[in-house]
Amino acid sequence: MNLAEIIYQHSLALPDSAAREVLDFIEFLEQRYAANQEKSPDDERLLSLTPEQREAYAYLSKIRIDGGGKPITDREEANARR
């Protein structure tokens, strides 16, 4: 069993509120260790979001709408296709 699996197993025994604290701490550590990497303006905005908002942003960033075989990358392009 690797370390991530051990952490997961321990998290199963925690009440939801405590598990949320653990997740918040893990996200804090991810941000702290990612601070050495170059950040875009989007990264800076993500730091100010709540964990729930970050989760929603991550989900929405995966959604791609196909416009006739060509992915729509931005609003201007989508409006130009009308």
ChimeraX commands (.cxc) that place a marker at each C-alpha (Angstrom):
marker #1 position 0.00,0.00,0.00 radius 0.5
marker #1 position 1.48,3.36,-1.00 radius 0.5
marker #1 position 1.33,6.53,1.07 radius 0.5
marker #1 position -1.66,8.01,-0.81 radius 0.5
marker #1 position -3.64,4.84,-0.10 radius 0.5
marker #1 position -2.71,4.95,3.59 radius 0.5
marker #1 position -3.87,8.57,3.80 radius 0.5
marker #1 position -7.09,7.60,2.02 radius 0.5
marker #1 position -7.74,4.71,4.43 radius 0.5
marker #1 position -7.29,7.00,7.43 radius 0.5
marker #1 position -9.60,9.60,5.89 radius 0.5
marker #1 position -12.42,7.05,5.72 radius 0.5
marker #1 position -12.55,6.91,9.51 radius 0.5
marker #1 position -12.96,10.69,9.88 radius 0.5
marker #1 position -16.23,12.59,10.11 radius 0.5
marker #1 position -16.98,14.76,7.05 radius 0.5
marker #1 position -15.97,17.99,8.79 radius 0.5
marker #1 position -12.56,16.57,9.72 radius 0.5
marker #1 position -12.09,15.11,6.23 radius 0.5
marker #1 position -12.80,18.59,4.80 radius 0.5
marker #1 position -10.06,20.01,7.06 radius 0.5
marker #1 position -7.63,17.38,5.78 radius 0.5
marker #1 position -8.54,18.22,2.18 radius 0.5
marker #1 position -8.08,21.94,2.87 radius 0.5
marker #1 position -4.65,21.24,4.35 radius 0.5
marker #1 position -3.63,19.09,1.37 radius 0.5
marker #1 position -4.74,21.87,-0.99 radius 0.5
marker #1 position -2.73,24.36,1.08 radius 0.5
marker #1 position 0.36,22.17,0.75 radius 0.5
marker #1 position -0.21,21.84,-3.00 radius 0.5
marker #1 position -0.31,25.62,-3.28 radius 0.5
marker #1 position 2.75,26.04,-1.10 radius 0.5
marker #1 position 4.86,23.61,-3.10 radius 0.5
marker #1 position 3.54,24.94,-6.40 radius 0.5
marker #1 position 4.67,28.45,-5.40 radius 0.5
marker #1 position 8.09,27.70,-6.86 radius 0.5
marker #1 position 6.55,27.18,-10.27 radius 0.5
marker #1 position 5.71,30.04,-12.62 radius 0.5
marker #1 position 2.10,31.16,-12.18 radius 0.5
marker #1 position -0.33,32.61,-14.66 radius 0.5
marker #1 position -2.93,35.26,-13.70 radius 0.5
marker #1 position -5.52,32.46,-13.62 radius 0.5
marker #1 position -3.44,30.65,-10.99 radius 0.5
marker #1 position -3.46,33.75,-8.79 radius 0.5
marker #1 position -7.26,33.98,-9.01 radius 0.5
marker #1 position -7.63,30.32,-8.12 radius 0.5
marker #1 position -5.78,30.85,-4.85 radius 0.5
marker #1 position -8.54,33.17,-3.63 radius 0.5
marker #1 position -11.32,30.63,-4.30 radius 0.5
marker #1 position -12.89,28.35,-1.72 radius 0.5
marker #1 position -12.26,24.61,-2.11 radius 0.5
marker #1 position -15.81,24.21,-3.47 radius 0.5
marker #1 position -15.22,26.95,-6.03 radius 0.5
marker #1 position -11.90,25.39,-7.08 radius 0.5
marker #1 position -13.62,22.04,-7.52 radius 0.5
marker #1 position -16.33,23.63,-9.69 radius 0.5
marker #1 position -13.69,25.51,-11.72 radius 0.5
marker #1 position -11.74,22.30,-12.31 radius 0.5
marker #1 position -14.90,20.54,-13.47 radius 0.5
marker #1 position -15.93,23.35,-15.79 radius 0.5
marker #1 position -12.44,23.67,-17.26 radius 0.5
marker #1 position -12.77,20.10,-18.59 radius 0.5
marker #1 position -15.95,20.84,-20.55 radius 0.5
marker #1 position -15.40,21.34,-24.25 radius 0.5
marker #1 position -18.23,22.06,-26.69 radius 0.5
marker #1 position -17.63,20.88,-30.20 radius 0.5
marker #1 position -18.82,23.36,-32.82 radius 0.5
marker #1 position -19.06,21.37,-36.03 radius 0.5
marker #1 position -15.85,19.46,-35.57 radius 0.5
marker #1 position -13.86,22.43,-34.28 radius 0.5
marker #1 position -13.58,23.09,-30.54 radius 0.5
marker #1 position -14.78,26.52,-29.44 radius 0.5
marker #1 position -11.96,28.14,-27.52 radius 0.5
marker #1 position -13.42,31.52,-26.61 radius 0.5
marker #1 position -16.52,33.72,-26.74 radius 0.5
marker #1 position -15.40,35.81,-29.71 radius 0.5
marker #1 position -14.83,32.71,-31.79 radius 0.5
marker #1 position -18.20,31.28,-30.78 radius 0.5
marker #1 position -19.97,34.52,-31.75 radius 0.5
marker #1 position -18.14,34.60,-35.09 radius 0.5
marker #1 position -19.56,31.16,-35.95 radius 0.5
marker #1 position -23.19,32.33,-35.73 radius 0.5
marker link #1:1,2 radius 0.2
marker link #1:2,3 radius 0.2
marker link #1:3,4 radius 0.2
marker link #1:4,5 radius 0.2
marker link #1:5,6 radius 0.2
marker link #1:6,7 radius 0.2
marker link #1:7,8 radius 0.2
marker link #1:8,9 radius 0.2
marker link #1:9,10 radius 0.2
marker link #1:10,11 radius 0.2
marker link #1:11,12 radius 0.2
marker link #1:12,13 radius 0.2
marker link #1:13,14 radius 0.2
marker link #1:14,15 radius 0.2
marker link #1:15,16 radius 0.2
marker link #1:16,17 radius 0.2
marker link #1:17,18 radius 0.2
marker link #1:18,19 radius 0.2
marker link #1:19,20 radius 0.2
marker link #1:20,21 radius 0.2
marker link #1:21,22 radius 0.2
marker link #1:22,23 radius 0.2
marker link #1:23,24 radius 0.2
marker link #1:24,25 radius 0.2
marker link #1:25,26 radius 0.2
marker link #1:26,27 radius 0.2
marker link #1:27,28 radius 0.2
marker link #1:28,29 radius 0.2
marker link #1:29,30 radius 0.2
marker link #1:30,31 radius 0.2
marker link #1:31,32 radius 0.2
marker link #1:32,33 radius 0.2
marker link #1:33,34 radius 0.2
marker link #1:34,35 radius 0.2
marker link #1:35,36 radius 0.2
marker link #1:36,37 radius 0.2
marker link #1:37,38 radius 0.2
marker link #1:38,39 radius 0.2
marker link #1:39,40 radius 0.2
marker link #1:40,41 radius 0.2
marker link #1:41,42 radius 0.2
marker link #1:42,43 radius 0.2
marker link #1:43,44 radius 0.2
marker link #1:44,45 radius 0.2
marker link #1:45,46 radius 0.2
marker link #1:46,47 radius 0.2
marker link #1:47,48 radius 0.2
marker link #1:48,49 radius 0.2
marker link #1:49,50 radius 0.2
marker link #1:50,51 radius 0.2
marker link #1:51,52 radius 0.2
marker link #1:52,53 radius 0.2
marker link #1:53,54 radius 0.2
marker link #1:54,55 radius 0.2
marker link #1:55,56 radius 0.2
marker link #1:56,57 radius 0.2
marker link #1:57,58 radius 0.2
marker link #1:58,59 radius 0.2
marker link #1:59,60 radius 0.2
marker link #1:60,61 radius 0.2
marker link #1:61,62 radius 0.2
marker link #1:62,63 radius 0.2
marker link #1:63,64 radius 0.2
marker link #1:64,65 radius 0.2
marker link #1:65,66 radius 0.2
marker link #1:66,67 radius 0.2
marker link #1:67,68 radius 0.2
marker link #1:68,69 radius 0.2
marker link #1:69,70 radius 0.2
marker link #1:70,71 radius 0.2
marker link #1:71,72 radius 0.2
marker link #1:72,73 radius 0.2
marker link #1:73,74 radius 0.2
marker link #1:74,75 radius 0.2
marker link #1:75,76 radius 0.2
marker link #1:76,77 radius 0.2
marker link #1:77,78 radius 0.2
marker link #1:78,79 radius 0.2
marker link #1:79,80 radius 0.2
marker link #1:80,81 radius 0.2
marker link #1:81,82 radius 0.2
view
